[in-house]
């Protein structure tokens, strides 16, 4: 049996489990369409503000890291 076919068969055996090897639960759904309906307006606004702040921090840190890599490449 060739290695590619073995890999395909191994993957087929693991289709019913998560990456951690735990079986998928039919009670857990990845759909998040009704999250807005469950949150009150104030909570939703707070979450949006927190998300915007976190995104801003991420972009700033990413830019600093990119600048740091460029400095190492110039001096390296």
Secondary structure as GFF3:
##gff-version 3
##sequence-region A 1 76
A	DSSP	alpha_helix	3	13	.	.	.	ID=ss1
A	DSSP	alpha_helix	35	38	.	.	.	ID=ss2
A	DSSP	alpha_helix	41	75	.	.	.	ID=ss3
###
